Amino acid sequence: MKTGKQIADSINFSGAIDYIRASEKIIITTHINPDGDAIGSSMALYYALKNMGKEVDVIINESVCPETYKFLPQSQKIKQYNANIHNAKIYSADVIMIVDCGKLSRIKNMEDVVRQSPARKILIDHHINSEIFADYTLLDASAIATGEILFALFEQANINITKEIADALYCSIYSDSGGFRFPKTSPRTHCIIASLLESGVNPDEIYDKIYNQNSLAKMHIRGMAMASMETFLDGKLTFIFVRKEMFQSTNCTNEDTEELSQVALSVKGTTVAIMIREYEESTELRISLRSKGDVNVQQIALKFGGGGHLNAAGCRLQNMNIEEAKQLLIEEIKVVLSNL
């Protein structure tokens, strides 16, 4: 069985493949605050293109590779965007590949230079309502992760799936599927994973590196945040808060608090969980939303300039405190729940 066939039936890969083959200099980028799908997809693409003899740069606004995914070989090649260093590369590239990024505004400070670059743009994404801005759009909203689409691309291009590529694709699909438990996990997903296992992926080893390498400080801040949880709307909505003083007392980073919204969603009776994080250096609040079933939290994230999926989305709120954000979001969730 050709595991990427269903995706290949819905996407015309040929033009993008031809242009990749004819190109020498390629830039890969993804959204800010990259998750496992963004990093896994970027690195799988990096390995494949390097194996084709291309000159490849992976550049992300605001961050380098999160600590969790630094076990992927050559993850140090992911560079934090610096206009003085990288604009020339972006302008001189033959191709810019944007992965796992439904709207180009989510690459933040890189947006203008990417739009203005004469390079051909290739978008590889699985988000609903993705912005159509690229010369080639490889989009399948039925895919659980961008990694599924990349797998199909590699099949179509006859690119050998090395263990490095397989590990990166596994990270992509495993993380965005919530360990193969989210609704869009499909028979196709498991067929792709079976093929990746045949390429040498060790699931236990990758799980251990992603989830079982926590510092004591990280466990402390997670405990503080869990103690802060509050429920509203008859228990259907649970908030979890990460405040400035929690970061200060534990010396933790933003990365140490990822996935706490999923912890809040595990509270019995909860349909929607929201994590609100504040930062010492700004008035910005980072909002992470999770939901169950048909509860669409993506529409709330989009309203405030963010994005994501039906059941997992995020955004940022400016110039308000946690209490103000909480009240605003309670009203938004009321509307969403009332429309079900």
C-alpha positions in Angstrom: 0.0 0.0 0.0 1.3 3.4 -0.9 0.6 5.1 2.4 0.7 8.7 1.0 -1.7 7.9 -1.9 -4.8 9.5 -0.4 -2.9 12.7 0.2 -1.3 12.5 -3.3 -4.8 12.1 -4.8 -5.9 15.4 -3.2 -2.7 17.4 -3.9 -0.7 18.1 -7.1 2.9 17.7 -6.0 4.5 17.8 -9.4 5.0 21.5 -9.8 6.6 21.9 -6.4 8.8 18.9 -6.9 10.0 20.1 -10.2 10.9 23.5 -8.8 12.7 22.0 -5.7 14.8 19.8 -8.0 15.7 22.7 -10.2 16.7 24.9 -7.2 20.0 25.3 -5.3 19.2 27.6 -2.4 16.2 26.8 -0.2 14.9 28.5 3.0 12.7 26.6 5.4 10.6 28.5 8.0 7.6 27.9 10.3 5.4 29.7 12.8 6.6 31.3 16.0 6.7 29.2 19.2 7.2 26.0 17.1 5.7 22.8 18.3 6.6 19.2 17.5 4.9 19.3 14.1 6.7 22.5 13.1 10.1 21.3 14.2 9.7 17.7 13.0 8.5 18.9 9.6 11.2 21.5 9.3 14.0 19.0 10.2 12.5 16.2 8.0 12.5 18.6 5.1 16.0 19.8 5.9 17.4 16.3 5.9 15.7 15.4 2.6 16.9 18.5 0.9 20.4 18.2 2.1 20.5 14.6 0.9 19.5 16.0 -2.5 22.6 18.3 -2.4 20.7 21.6 -1.8 22.0 24.6 0.2 19.4 24.8 3.0 18.8 27.2 5.9 16.1 26.8 8.6 15.2 30.2 10.0 12.4 30.8 12.6 11.3 34.2 14.1 11.8 34.6 17.9 13.3 31.2 18.6 15.8 28.4 17.9 14.9 24.7 18.3 13.1 24.1 21.6 15.1 22.1 24.1 12.6 19.2 23.8 13.5 18.5 20.2 17.2 19.1 20.3 17.8 15.4 20.2 17.1 15.5 16.5 20.4 15.5 14.6 21.6 18.9 13.4 18.8 20.7 15.2 21.4 23.5 15.9 21.0 24.3 12.2 17.7 26.0 13.1 18.5 29.7 13.5 16.6 32.5 15.1 15.8 35.2 12.6 18.2 38.2 12.5 17.4 40.7 9.7 21.1 41.7 9.4 22.2 38.2 8.9 19.3 36.5 7.1 17.6 39.0 4.9 20.2 38.6 2.2 19.7 34.8 2.3 16.0 35.1 2.0 16.2 37.5 -0.9 18.7 35.3 -2.8 16.9 32.0 -2.2 15.4 30.1 -5.1 12.7 28.6 -3.0 11.2 29.4 0.4 9.3 26.6 2.0 6.8 27.5 4.8 5.6 24.5 6.8 2.8 24.0 9.3 1.8 27.7 9.1 -1.7 28.6 8.1 -1.2 32.3 7.9 2.0 34.0 6.8 1.5 36.6 9.6 2.5 33.8 12.0 6.1 34.1 11.0 5.9 37.6 12.5 8.9 39.8 11.7 9.9 37.6 8.8 6.6 38.2 7.0 7.5 41.2 4.9 10.9 40.0 3.7 9.4 36.6 2.8 6.6 38.2 0.8 9.0 40.6 -1.0 11.6 37.9 -1.8 11.6 36.9 -5.5 11.9 33.3 -4.4 9.2 30.8 -5.3 7.1 30.1 -2.2 5.9 26.6 -1.3 3.3 26.2 1.6 3.0 22.8 3.1 0.2 22.8 5.7 -2.8 21.1 7.2 -4.7 23.9 8.9 -8.3 24.7 8.1 -8.7 28.1 6.3 -5.0 28.4 5.5 -4.0 31.6 3.7 -3.3 31.0 0.0 -0.2 33.1 -0.6 2.3 30.7 -2.1 3.2 29.8 -5.7 2.6 26.2 -4.7 0.2 25.2 -1.9 0.4 21.6 -0.7 -2.6 21.6 1.6 -4.6 18.8 3.1 -6.8 19.8 6.0 -7.7 16.1 6.7 -4.1 15.4 7.6 -3.4 15.1 11.4 0.0 16.8 10.9 2.1 18.5 8.3 4.4 15.5 8.6 1.7 13.3 6.8 1.8 15.7 3.8 5.6 15.7 3.8 5.6 11.9 3.8 3.4 11.9 0.7 5.7 14.5 -0.9 8.7 12.3 -0.3 6.9 9.3 -1.8 6.0 11.2 -4.9 9.5 12.6 -5.3 11.1 9.2 -4.7 13.1 10.5 -1.7 14.5 7.8 0.5 13.1 7.9 4.0 16.3 7.7 6.1 16.1 7.1 9.9 16.8 10.8 10.4 13.8 11.7 8.2 11.7 9.0 9.8 12.4 10.2 13.4 11.6 13.8 12.5 8.3 12.8 10.7 7.4 10.6 13.7 7.9 13.6 16.1 5.7 15.7 13.8 2.8 13.2 13.6 3.0 11.9 17.2 2.9 15.4 18.7 0.1 16.9 16.6 -2.0 13.7 16.9 -1.7 13.9 20.7 -0.1 10.5 20.7 -2.5 9.2 18.1 -5.6 10.1 20.1 -6.9 13.3 18.5 -10.0 13.0 16.2 -8.3 13.4 12.8 -6.0 10.4 13.6 -6.9 8.0 10.7 -6.0 4.6 9.3 -3.7 6.6 6.9 -1.9 8.0 9.9 -1.1 4.5 11.3 -0.1 3.3 7.9 2.4 6.1 7.6 3.7 5.4 11.2 4.1 1.7 10.3 6.3 2.7 7.3 8.3 5.0 9.6 8.9 2.2 12.0 10.2 0.1 9.1 12.7 2.9 8.5 14.1 2.5 12.0 12.0 4.7 14.4 12.1 3.6 18.0 8.9 4.9 19.6 9.9 4.3 23.2 13.2 6.2 22.7 11.5 9.2 21.1 8.7 9.3 23.7 11.4 9.2 26.4 13.3 12.1 24.9 10.2 14.3 24.4 8.3 13.6 27.6 10.6 12.0 30.2 13.5 14.5 30.4 12.0 17.1 32.7 14.0 19.2 35.1 13.0 19.5 38.7 12.3 23.2 38.1 9.9 22.4 35.3 8.0 20.0 37.6 7.8 22.8 40.2 6.3 25.3 37.9 3.9 22.8 36.5 2.8 22.1 40.1 2.3 25.8 40.8 0.3 26.2 37.7 -1.9 23.1 38.4 -2.6 24.5 41.9 -3.9 27.7 40.2 -6.7 26.0 38.2 -10.2 27.4 38.3 -13.4 26.2 36.7 -16.4 28.2 35.3 -19.6 27.6 33.3 -20.7 24.7 35.5 -17.3 23.0 35.2 -17.2 23.0 31.4 -14.4 25.6 31.3 -11.1 25.2 33.2 -8.4 27.9 33.4 -4.8 27.3 34.3 -2.5 30.2 35.0 1.2 30.8 34.7 2.2 34.0 36.3 5.3 36.1 36.3 6.3 35.2 39.8 6.2 31.5 38.9 8.8 32.0 36.2 10.8 34.1 38.6 10.8 31.6 41.5 11.7 28.6 39.4 13.9 30.3 36.8 11.9 28.4 34.1 11.2 29.4 30.6 8.1 29.5 28.4 9.0 26.1 27.0 8.7 24.5 30.4 5.0 25.3 30.5 3.9 23.9 27.2 1.0 21.4 27.2 -0.4 22.6 30.5 -3.6 23.5 28.8 -3.9 19.8 28.0 -3.5 19.0 31.7 -6.4 21.4 32.5 -8.5 19.7 29.8 -8.2 16.4 31.8 -10.2 17.8 34.7 -13.5 15.8 34.9 -16.4 17.6 33.2 -14.2 20.0 31.3 -15.0 20.7 27.7 -12.7 23.7 27.2 -9.4 24.4 28.8 -7.4 27.7 28.6 -3.9 28.4 29.8 -3.0 32.1 30.3 0.7 32.9 30.6 2.1 36.3 31.5 5.6 37.6 31.1 7.8 39.9 33.2 9.2 41.8 30.2 5.9 42.7 28.5 2.2 43.3 28.8 1.5 40.5 26.4 -0.5 37.4 27.5 -0.1 34.2 25.7 -3.3 32.1 25.4 -3.5 28.4 24.7 -6.9 26.8 24.1 -7.9 23.2 24.1 -11.3 21.5 23.7 -13.1 18.3 23.2 -15.5 17.1 20.5 -17.0 19.7 18.2 -16.1 22.7 20.4 -14.3 25.0 18.0 -11.6 27.0 19.9 -9.8 27.9 16.6 -12.4 30.6 15.9 -11.6 32.4 19.2 -7.8 32.3 18.4 -8.4 33.6 14.9 -10.5 36.5 16.3 -7.5 37.7 18.3 -4.9 37.2 15.6 -3.8 33.6 16.4 -4.5 30.3 14.8 -4.5 26.5 15.2 -7.0 23.7 14.9 -10.6 22.9 15.9 -9.5 21.5 19.3 -6.1 23.1 19.8 -5.4 26.8 19.1 -3.5 29.8 20.5 -3.3 33.6 20.4 -1.8 36.6 22.2 -3.7 39.3 24.0 -2.1 42.7 24.4 -2.3 45.4 27.2 -4.6 43.5 29.6 -4.0 41.7 32.9 -4.9 38.1 33.6 -8.3 38.9 35.2 -9.3 41.0 32.2 -8.3 38.3 29.8 -10.1 35.6 31.9 -13.4 37.6 31.8 -13.0 38.2 28.1 -12.4 34.6 27.3 -15.3 33.4 29.5 -17.7 35.4 27.4 -16.1 34.1 24.2 -16.5 30.5 25.4 -20.1 31.1 26.4 -20.9 32.1 22.8 -19.1 29.0 21.4 -20.9 26.6 23.8 -24.3 28.2 23.2 -24.0 27.6 19.5 -23.5 23.8 19.8 
